[in-house]
Structures are given as structure tokens and as C-alpha cells.
């Protein structure tokens, strides 16, 4: 499986189409809490997004956005369900980490939900460590926050 990576931004239509699929999946998983989380996942003005292609088929995406002077926040990670379990999500994460370093930052942080055990497993497998919930997620029981020093 050869994946082609495209660095882009949130205006990219392929990125937007995958984010719509991600949001639909999260709406089912999060139930009544979905609208709370959705307000923090708007994609307007994201300057650093990646889209992965297998041939001409879009299969995965992810993004980073500046959190502070040394930190990028990982956002909008998604792999098509039929392509999961093949290491694609780890490849997306690694590309975002490379871009983070190229941007002059030294760490990544992120938030995911407790109802997303696959995501939690992915981040732990890629050496992210659980940190206290930050920012808008501080007192949210369903959130798990992670960090990785690069």
C-alpha cells in the first residue's frame, strides 16, 4: 500500500469531506455531548492539514493548529473505517509531528473522548502520555488529553 500525502489547509475539499464523515461518526459516539465537543472542532482557518491518498482515493486526514509558542494541537484525525488497522493513523500522526517540528514547535497536545478507545490506543502506541485536561476540556469527564515531546 503506497500512500500519497498532501499538505494543505482546511479549504481543501478532500479534507472537508473526510471531516464530515468524522463528525457523523463522533455524533453517534458522543450522543448528547456532541454539540459541546463540536464547538471546538471547527475547521475554518486551519493552516496545517494533511490528506492521505491511496491511489486517487482519499483515505485519511489530520490537522494541527498552534496552541502556544512551542505547542501544536492535533485535530481532526480520521481514517476511513474500511482502511483502519493498517497503520495509516500512525502515519498521519507522524506527518503532523514532522510538520510541528518544521514549524518550530517542540510538542503536540490533543484531546480525545473516552468513547473512542481506538484513538486512545493509537496515541499511547505512538508515545503520547496522558496529561491533565487542558483549556476547555478541564472539567470534562469524557475527555482524555495527551502530550508528546518531539
Secondary structure, DSSP 8 states (H G I E B T S, - for coil): --EEEEEE-TT-HHHHHHHHHHHHHHHHHHGGGHHHHHTT---TT--EEEEEEETTEEEEEEEEEEEETTEEEEEEEEE-GGGTTSSHHHHHHHHHHHHHHHTT--EEEEEEETT-HHHHHHHHHTT-EEE---GGGTT-TTEEEEEEE-
